[in-house]
Amino acid sequence: MVEESVKNEKKHIKRKTEKDIMKIILLGGCNWLGTTLMNKLLSEKKSFHLTWVDNLSSDYSSRHFTWDFEYLRDDCFSFQYGDINNISFLESIITKDSIVVYNIWNDPNSIIGFEHVCSIVKKHNNKLIYTSNETMVDTFECIVKKKNIQNVVGIKYIGELVGYYDIFNKRDIIDTIHYYESIGVDFSFNDVYSYYTMESASQFIYFFLIQDMENNILIEQPTQNYITHI
């Protein structure tokens, strides 16, 4: 009887532990966002499991990003190579208890993939967070309304992204300005740039990961201004 009681208690603890883990599927993850979001989650010391999904076709994606978190592979991190055009693949990785973060903008594949994802999250009633630039956001919003899905957060990026891409020959605008100044080249730049940092973008996503949403929301990523000449 005692042995059976111990077994039942272990099962209860396991079920409770699995339920308390925040399971996140980041579609388009082998890039700066995957890295900064992982660092943010680790800093918050919450129970989570983050799965990066990527087909490594973007100039901003690289498999070397997965190496930084290889030591967490059996704990809170995993990588899935796959294509968002394959709905069967998406259905195999998006489970009922997961939060989906969609971070893919390469038209037209991003639209096809978003259609697939919206169909799946509607069936499971997942929370969906998507990022978008000004060009794609109206299309994404139309798909959300057409599919009539709830619990959706859209984050629109306006301005320049600033931070370390960790990819050869990828530099943000402020780094570029400082480089030209350091070599004495008087290059023509805008007087003012609106920008957001990689860290602030991941913090903004994290805020919505932990919030209970009652209604859909479309919101702009907060930005700052950088003045090139004072």
C-alpha positions as CSV (number, residue, x, y, z in Angstrom):
1,M,0.0,0.0,0.0
2,V,2.8,2.4,0.9
3,E,4.6,1.7,-2.4
4,E,1.4,2.3,-4.4
5,S,0.8,5.5,-2.5
6,V,4.3,6.8,-3.4
7,K,3.8,5.9,-7.0
8,N,0.5,7.9,-7.1
9,E,2.2,10.9,-5.4
10,K,5.0,10.9,-8.0
11,K,2.4,10.8,-10.8
12,H,0.6,13.8,-9.2
13,I,3.8,15.8,-8.8
14,K,4.7,15.0,-12.5
15,R,1.3,16.1,-13.7
16,K,1.4,19.3,-11.7
17,T,5.0,20.1,-12.9
18,E,4.1,19.6,-16.5
19,K,1.0,21.7,-16.1
20,D,2.9,24.6,-14.5
21,I,5.5,24.7,-17.3
22,M,5.0,27.5,-19.8
23,K,5.4,25.8,-23.2
24,I,6.4,28.2,-26.0
25,I,6.7,27.5,-29.7
26,L,8.7,30.2,-31.5
27,L,8.2,29.9,-35.2
28,G,11.2,31.6,-36.8
29,G,13.5,31.2,-33.8
30,C,17.1,30.8,-34.9
31,N,17.9,34.5,-34.8
32,W,18.3,37.4,-32.4
33,L,14.7,37.0,-31.1
34,G,15.2,33.4,-30.2
35,T,18.4,34.3,-28.3
36,T,17.1,37.3,-26.4
37,L,13.8,35.7,-25.6
38,M,15.6,32.6,-24.2
39,N,17.8,34.9,-22.1
40,K,14.8,36.8,-20.8
41,L,13.0,33.6,-19.8
42,L,16.1,32.3,-18.0
43,S,16.5,35.6,-16.1
44,E,12.9,35.4,-14.9
45,K,13.6,32.0,-13.4
46,K,10.1,30.6,-14.4
47,S,9.4,27.0,-15.4
48,F,9.3,27.0,-19.2
49,H,10.2,25.1,-22.3
50,L,11.0,27.0,-25.5
51,T,11.0,25.3,-28.8
52,W,12.6,27.1,-31.8
53,V,11.2,26.2,-35.2
54,D,13.1,27.3,-38.3
55,N,14.0,26.1,-41.8
56,L,17.2,28.3,-41.7
57,S,16.3,30.0,-45.1
58,S,16.5,33.6,-43.9
59,D,19.6,35.7,-44.0
60,Y,18.9,36.5,-40.3
61,S,18.7,32.8,-39.3
62,S,21.6,30.5,-38.5
63,R,22.0,27.1,-36.9
64,H,24.9,28.4,-34.8
65,F,22.3,30.1,-32.5
66,T,21.2,26.7,-31.2
67,W,24.7,25.9,-30.0
68,D,24.6,28.6,-27.3
69,F,21.8,26.7,-25.6
70,E,22.8,23.1,-26.3
71,Y,23.4,22.5,-22.6
72,L,19.7,23.2,-22.0
73,R,18.4,20.7,-24.6
74,D,17.2,18.1,-22.1
75,D,15.8,20.7,-19.8
76,C,14.0,23.8,-21.2
77,F,15.1,24.1,-24.8
78,S,14.7,22.3,-28.1
79,F,15.1,23.0,-31.8
80,Q,12.9,21.6,-34.6
81,Y,13.9,22.0,-38.2
82,G,10.7,22.4,-40.3
83,D,8.7,24.3,-42.8
84,I,5.6,26.4,-42.0
85,N,4.1,25.4,-45.4
86,N,3.8,21.9,-44.0
87,I,0.6,21.9,-41.9
88,S,1.1,18.3,-40.8
89,F,4.5,19.3,-39.3
90,L,2.9,22.3,-37.5
91,E,0.2,20.1,-36.1
92,S,2.8,17.7,-34.7
93,I,4.6,20.4,-32.7
94,I,1.7,22.8,-31.7
95,T,0.1,21.1,-28.7
96,K,-3.1,22.2,-26.9
97,D,-1.1,23.6,-23.9
98,S,1.5,25.6,-25.9
99,I,1.8,29.4,-26.6
100,V,2.7,30.1,-30.2
101,V,4.9,33.0,-31.2
102,Y,5.0,33.7,-34.9
103,N,8.0,35.6,-36.1
104,I,8.1,35.0,-39.9
105,W,7.8,37.9,-42.4
106,N,9.0,36.5,-45.7
107,D,6.0,36.9,-48.1
108,P,4.4,34.8,-49.5
109,N,5.5,31.8,-47.3
110,S,4.8,33.8,-44.1
111,I,1.1,34.3,-45.2
112,I,0.6,30.6,-46.0
113,G,2.3,29.6,-42.7
114,F,0.2,32.1,-40.7
115,E,-3.0,30.7,-42.3
116,H,-1.9,27.2,-41.1
117,V,-1.0,28.4,-37.6
118,C,-4.3,30.2,-37.2
119,S,-6.3,27.1,-38.2
120,I,-4.4,25.0,-35.6
121,V,-4.6,27.5,-32.7
122,K,-8.3,28.0,-33.3
123,K,-8.8,24.2,-32.9
124,H,-6.7,24.1,-29.7
125,N,-7.6,27.6,-28.4
126,N,-3.9,28.5,-28.0
127,K,-2.6,31.9,-27.2
128,L,-1.0,33.4,-30.4
129,I,1.5,36.2,-30.4
130,Y,2.7,37.4,-33.8
131,T,5.2,40.0,-34.8
132,S,5.0,42.0,-38.0
133,N,6.3,44.9,-39.9
134,E,4.1,47.6,-41.4
135,T,3.9,45.8,-44.8
136,M,2.5,42.5,-43.4
137,V,0.4,43.6,-40.4
138,D,-2.9,44.3,-42.3
139,T,-2.7,40.9,-44.0
140,F,-2.1,39.1,-40.7
141,E,-5.0,41.0,-39.1
142,C,-7.3,40.0,-41.9
143,I,-6.4,36.3,-41.5
144,V,-7.1,36.5,-37.7
145,K,-10.5,38.1,-38.4
146,K,-11.4,35.6,-41.2
147,K,-10.5,32.6,-39.0
148,N,-12.4,34.2,-36.1
149,I,-9.8,33.3,-33.5
150,Q,-9.4,34.7,-30.0
151,N,-6.5,35.2,-27.6
152,V,-4.3,36.9,-30.3
153,V,-1.6,39.5,-29.7
154,G,-0.2,41.3,-32.7
155,I,3.0,43.3,-32.2
156,K,3.8,45.8,-35.0
157,Y,7.4,46.9,-35.5
158,I,8.1,50.4,-36.7
159,G,11.5,51.8,-36.9
160,E,15.0,50.4,-36.8
161,L,16.1,47.3,-34.9
162,V,19.2,47.9,-32.7
163,G,21.4,45.2,-31.2
164,Y,24.0,42.6,-32.0
165,Y,22.8,40.3,-34.8
166,D,25.7,37.8,-34.2
167,I,25.7,37.2,-38.0
168,F,28.6,38.3,-40.2
169,N,27.9,41.6,-42.0
170,K,24.6,42.2,-40.2
171,R,24.7,45.6,-38.4
172,D,22.1,47.9,-37.1
173,I,21.8,51.5,-38.2
174,I,23.3,53.1,-35.0
175,D,26.3,50.8,-35.2
176,T,26.7,51.7,-38.9
177,I,26.5,55.5,-38.1
178,H,29.2,55.1,-35.4
179,Y,31.4,53.1,-37.8
180,Y,31.3,55.7,-40.5
181,E,32.1,58.4,-37.9
182,S,35.0,56.4,-36.6
183,I,36.7,56.2,-40.1
184,G,36.0,59.8,-40.8
185,V,33.4,59.3,-43.6
186,D,30.7,62.0,-43.8
187,F,27.9,59.7,-45.0
188,S,24.4,61.1,-45.5
189,F,22.0,59.8,-42.8
190,N,18.5,60.9,-41.6
191,D,18.6,63.4,-38.8
192,V,16.4,61.2,-36.5
193,Y,15.8,57.5,-36.3
194,S,13.0,55.8,-34.4
195,Y,14.4,52.5,-33.0
196,Y,13.8,49.7,-30.6
197,T,16.3,47.3,-29.1
198,M,16.4,43.5,-29.3
199,E,16.2,43.3,-25.5
200,S,13.1,45.5,-25.4
201,A,11.4,43.5,-28.1
202,S,11.9,40.2,-26.2
203,Q,10.7,41.9,-22.9
204,F,7.6,43.1,-24.7
205,I,6.8,39.6,-25.9
206,Y,7.5,38.2,-22.5
207,F,5.0,40.6,-21.0
208,F,2.2,39.2,-23.2
209,L,3.4,35.6,-22.6
210,I,2.5,35.8,-19.0
211,Q,-0.7,37.9,-19.3
212,D,-4.2,36.5,-19.4
213,M,-5.8,38.0,-22.5
214,E,-9.6,38.6,-22.7
215,N,-9.6,40.3,-26.1
216,N,-7.4,40.4,-29.2
217,I,-4.9,43.3,-29.3
218,L,-2.7,44.9,-32.0
219,I,-0.1,47.1,-30.5
220,E,3.1,48.8,-31.6
221,Q,6.5,48.0,-30.2
222,P,7.6,51.0,-28.0
223,T,10.4,52.9,-29.7
224,Q,13.0,55.6,-28.9
225,N,14.5,58.4,-31.0
226,Y,18.2,58.5,-32.0
227,I,19.4,61.9,-33.2
228,T,22.4,61.6,-35.6
229,H,23.6,65.2,-35.3
230,I,23.3,67.4,-32.2
